[in-house]
Structures are given as C-alpha cells and as structure tokens.
Amino acid sequence: MIALDAPGFGESPPLPAERYDPTLLASLVLALLDELGLERAIVAGHSWGGIVATNVAAAAPSGSRRSSSSTDGHIDYAEAPRCRA
C-alpha cells in the first residue's frame, strides 16, 4: 500500500492554484505509479481524491490500471452555474 499526500498536504509542497485541477492531479498520480514501476494499481480516493481517482481511471491505458473511488469528488459550489447568485 502506498499513501500519498495531495500537493500542499503533509510534507508535499503546494502547487500554483491553477494546477489544482483533477486531470492535472491525476497525471501526478500516474507519474508516481510510473516512477515506482507499477503497471497495475488500485487507486482509491477519499473526498476530493475520489474525483482524482476517477480521472486516473479515465487517463490510464485500458487494462493497465484500475481505479476505485471511495467517495464522490469535491465540487466548488461557488463555481457551479446553478449556485451563483
């Protein structure tokens, strides 16, 4: 089992604000798996990590990696069109 800290959490350095996009964060997860030489992995995410795990599954080559999300992803309600005042 490998537990990683999202950028800006634990001992992981923060990223510029524009890099906190689920597809970009998923690319970091995939790069880590590649760096570790792991061709197959089950990726689980909790809270906002759920949407990152879903993006990992979408970006991974078919059959090479599987992904599981333990909870739904985070939505910034201020950015949701129906929630604007």
Biotite code that builds the C-alpha atoms (Angstrom):
import biotite.structure as struc

atoms = struc.array([
    struc.Atom([0.000, 0.000, 0.000], chain_id="A", res_id=1, res_name="MET", atom_name="CA", element="C"),
    struc.Atom([1.209, 3.470, -0.879], chain_id="A", res_id=2, res_name="ILE", atom_name="CA", element="C"),
    struc.Atom([-0.404, 6.503, 0.723], chain_id="A", res_id=3, res_name="ALA", atom_name="CA", element="C"),
    struc.Atom([0.426, 9.808, -0.858], chain_id="A", res_id=4, res_name="LEU", atom_name="CA", element="C"),
    struc.Atom([-0.281, 13.315, 0.307], chain_id="A", res_id=5, res_name="ASP", atom_name="CA", element="C"),
    struc.Atom([-2.017, 15.633, -2.110], chain_id="A", res_id=6, res_name="ALA", atom_name="CA", element="C"),
    struc.Atom([0.028, 18.691, -3.039], chain_id="A", res_id=7, res_name="PRO", atom_name="CA", element="C"),
    struc.Atom([0.021, 21.157, -0.157], chain_id="A", res_id=8, res_name="GLY", atom_name="CA", element="C"),
    struc.Atom([-0.822, 18.500, 2.441], chain_id="A", res_id=9, res_name="PHE", atom_name="CA", element="C"),
    struc.Atom([1.508, 16.608, 4.766], chain_id="A", res_id=10, res_name="GLY", atom_name="CA", element="C"),
    struc.Atom([5.036, 17.063, 3.501], chain_id="A", res_id=11, res_name="GLU", atom_name="CA", element="C"),
    struc.Atom([4.022, 17.579, -0.135], chain_id="A", res_id=12, res_name="SER", atom_name="CA", element="C"),
    struc.Atom([4.775, 21.091, -1.353], chain_id="A", res_id=13, res_name="PRO", atom_name="CA", element="C"),
    struc.Atom([1.845, 23.156, -2.626], chain_id="A", res_id=14, res_name="PRO", atom_name="CA", element="C"),
    struc.Atom([1.282, 23.822, -6.308], chain_id="A", res_id=15, res_name="LEU", atom_name="CA", element="C"),
    struc.Atom([0.233, 27.045, -8.025], chain_id="A", res_id=16, res_name="PRO", atom_name="CA", element="C"),
    struc.Atom([-3.563, 27.446, -7.766], chain_id="A", res_id=17, res_name="ALA", atom_name="CA", element="C"),
    struc.Atom([-4.161, 26.676, -11.457], chain_id="A", res_id=18, res_name="GLU", atom_name="CA", element="C"),
    struc.Atom([-2.575, 23.218, -11.016], chain_id="A", res_id=19, res_name="ARG", atom_name="CA", element="C"),
    struc.Atom([-5.339, 22.046, -8.625], chain_id="A", res_id=20, res_name="TYR", atom_name="CA", element="C"),
    struc.Atom([-7.367, 20.512, -11.414], chain_id="A", res_id=21, res_name="ASP", atom_name="CA", element="C"),
    struc.Atom([-8.439, 16.857, -11.136], chain_id="A", res_id=22, res_name="PRO", atom_name="CA", element="C"),
    struc.Atom([-6.977, 15.914, -14.523], chain_id="A", res_id=23, res_name="THR", atom_name="CA", element="C"),
    struc.Atom([-3.641, 17.539, -13.705], chain_id="A", res_id=24, res_name="LEU", atom_name="CA", element="C"),
    struc.Atom([-3.542, 15.906, -10.265], chain_id="A", res_id=25, res_name="LEU", atom_name="CA", element="C"),
    struc.Atom([-4.360, 12.555, -11.880], chain_id="A", res_id=26, res_name="ALA", atom_name="CA", element="C"),
    struc.Atom([-1.332, 12.990, -14.129], chain_id="A", res_id=27, res_name="SER", atom_name="CA", element="C"),
    struc.Atom([0.810, 13.356, -10.996], chain_id="A", res_id=28, res_name="LEU", atom_name="CA", element="C"),
    struc.Atom([-0.593, 10.080, -9.626], chain_id="A", res_id=29, res_name="VAL", atom_name="CA", element="C"),
    struc.Atom([0.108, 8.310, -12.916], chain_id="A", res_id=30, res_name="LEU", atom_name="CA", element="C"),
    struc.Atom([3.640, 9.745, -12.987], chain_id="A", res_id=31, res_name="ALA", atom_name="CA", element="C"),
    struc.Atom([4.224, 8.432, -9.460], chain_id="A", res_id=32, res_name="LEU", atom_name="CA", element="C"),
    struc.Atom([2.988, 4.956, -10.451], chain_id="A", res_id=33, res_name="LEU", atom_name="CA", element="C"),
    struc.Atom([5.294, 5.048, -13.473], chain_id="A", res_id=34, res_name="ASP", atom_name="CA", element="C"),
    struc.Atom([8.230, 6.206, -11.327], chain_id="A", res_id=35, res_name="GLU", atom_name="CA", element="C"),
    struc.Atom([7.602, 3.292, -8.961], chain_id="A", res_id=36, res_name="LEU", atom_name="CA", element="C"),
    struc.Atom([7.400, 0.880, -11.920], chain_id="A", res_id=37, res_name="GLY", atom_name="CA", element="C"),
    struc.Atom([3.825, -0.150, -11.102], chain_id="A", res_id=38, res_name="LEU", atom_name="CA", element="C"),
    struc.Atom([1.948, -1.233, -14.214], chain_id="A", res_id=39, res_name="GLU", atom_name="CA", element="C"),
    struc.Atom([-1.201, -2.188, -12.289], chain_id="A", res_id=40, res_name="ARG", atom_name="CA", element="C"),
    struc.Atom([-2.647, -0.497, -9.233], chain_id="A", res_id=41, res_name="ALA", atom_name="CA", element="C"),
    struc.Atom([-5.919, 0.047, -7.488], chain_id="A", res_id=42, res_name="ILE", atom_name="CA", element="C"),
    struc.Atom([-6.213, 3.760, -6.843], chain_id="A", res_id=43, res_name="VAL", atom_name="CA", element="C"),
    struc.Atom([-8.648, 4.799, -4.126], chain_id="A", res_id=44, res_name="ALA", atom_name="CA", element="C"),
    struc.Atom([-9.513, 8.355, -3.256], chain_id="A", res_id=45, res_name="GLY", atom_name="CA", element="C"),
    struc.Atom([-11.419, 9.869, -0.368], chain_id="A", res_id=46, res_name="HIS", atom_name="CA", element="C"),
    struc.Atom([-13.380, 13.103, -0.619], chain_id="A", res_id=47, res_name="SER", atom_name="CA", element="C"),
    struc.Atom([-11.758, 15.288, -3.296], chain_id="A", res_id=48, res_name="TRP", atom_name="CA", element="C"),
    struc.Atom([-9.354, 12.425, -4.010], chain_id="A", res_id=49, res_name="GLY", atom_name="CA", element="C"),
    struc.Atom([-12.342, 10.468, -5.325], chain_id="A", res_id=50, res_name="GLY", atom_name="CA", element="C"),
    struc.Atom([-12.595, 12.675, -8.393], chain_id="A", res_id=51, res_name="ILE", atom_name="CA", element="C"),
    struc.Atom([-8.812, 12.467, -8.834], chain_id="A", res_id=52, res_name="VAL", atom_name="CA", element="C"),
    struc.Atom([-9.027, 8.642, -8.722], chain_id="A", res_id=53, res_name="ALA", atom_name="CA", element="C"),
    struc.Atom([-11.810, 8.761, -11.318], chain_id="A", res_id=54, res_name="THR", atom_name="CA", element="C"),
    struc.Atom([-9.587, 10.887, -13.559], chain_id="A", res_id=55, res_name="ASN", atom_name="CA", element="C"),
    struc.Atom([-6.740, 8.397, -13.075], chain_id="A", res_id=56, res_name="VAL", atom_name="CA", element="C"),
    struc.Atom([-9.030, 5.647, -14.362], chain_id="A", res_id=57, res_name="ALA", atom_name="CA", element="C"),
    struc.Atom([-10.076, 7.777, -17.338], chain_id="A", res_id=58, res_name="ALA", atom_name="CA", element="C"),
    struc.Atom([-6.493, 8.672, -18.249], chain_id="A", res_id=59, res_name="ALA", atom_name="CA", element="C"),
    struc.Atom([-4.904, 5.233, -17.738], chain_id="A", res_id=60, res_name="ALA", atom_name="CA", element="C"),
    struc.Atom([-4.452, 2.952, -20.721], chain_id="A", res_id=61, res_name="PRO", atom_name="CA", element="C"),
    struc.Atom([-7.228, 0.379, -20.938], chain_id="A", res_id=62, res_name="SER", atom_name="CA", element="C"),
    struc.Atom([-6.494, -2.664, -18.838], chain_id="A", res_id=63, res_name="GLY", atom_name="CA", element="C"),
    struc.Atom([-3.249, -1.382, -17.375], chain_id="A", res_id=64, res_name="SER", atom_name="CA", element="C"),
    struc.Atom([-4.633, 0.224, -14.241], chain_id="A", res_id=65, res_name="ARG", atom_name="CA", element="C"),
    struc.Atom([-7.863, 0.043, -12.282], chain_id="A", res_id=66, res_name="ARG", atom_name="CA", element="C"),
    struc.Atom([-9.327, 2.760, -10.149], chain_id="A", res_id=67, res_name="SER", atom_name="CA", element="C"),
    struc.Atom([-11.778, 2.823, -7.285], chain_id="A", res_id=68, res_name="SER", atom_name="CA", element="C"),
    struc.Atom([-13.252, 5.909, -5.701], chain_id="A", res_id=69, res_name="SER", atom_name="CA", element="C"),
    struc.Atom([-14.350, 5.622, -2.083], chain_id="A", res_id=70, res_name="SER", atom_name="CA", element="C"),
    struc.Atom([-16.421, 8.811, -2.086], chain_id="A", res_id=71, res_name="THR", atom_name="CA", element="C"),
    struc.Atom([-17.698, 11.369, -4.529], chain_id="A", res_id=72, res_name="ASP", atom_name="CA", element="C"),
    struc.Atom([-15.432, 14.144, -5.625], chain_id="A", res_id=73, res_name="GLY", atom_name="CA", element="C"),
    struc.Atom([-15.421, 17.688, -4.400], chain_id="A", res_id=74, res_name="HIS", atom_name="CA", element="C"),
    struc.Atom([-17.463, 20.396, -6.094], chain_id="A", res_id=75, res_name="ILE", atom_name="CA", element="C"),
    struc.Atom([-16.689, 24.057, -5.624], chain_id="A", res_id=76, res_name="ASP", atom_name="CA", element="C"),
    struc.Atom([-20.270, 25.252, -5.319], chain_id="A", res_id=77, res_name="TYR", atom_name="CA", element="C"),
    struc.Atom([-19.241, 28.862, -5.909], chain_id="A", res_id=78, res_name="ALA", atom_name="CA", element="C"),
    struc.Atom([-18.160, 27.781, -9.411], chain_id="A", res_id=79, res_name="GLU", atom_name="CA", element="C"),
    struc.Atom([-21.322, 25.761, -10.177], chain_id="A", res_id=80, res_name="ALA", atom_name="CA", element="C"),
    struc.Atom([-23.548, 27.695, -12.612], chain_id="A", res_id=81, res_name="PRO", atom_name="CA", element="C"),
    struc.Atom([-26.811, 26.927, -10.773], chain_id="A", res_id=82, res_name="ARG", atom_name="CA", element="C"),
    struc.Atom([-25.399, 28.092, -7.445], chain_id="A", res_id=83, res_name="CYS", atom_name="CA", element="C"),
    struc.Atom([-24.363, 31.572, -8.474], chain_id="A", res_id=84, res_name="ARG", atom_name="CA", element="C"),
    struc.Atom([-26.328, 34.452, -7.016], chain_id="A", res_id=85, res_name="ALA", atom_name="CA", element="C"),
])
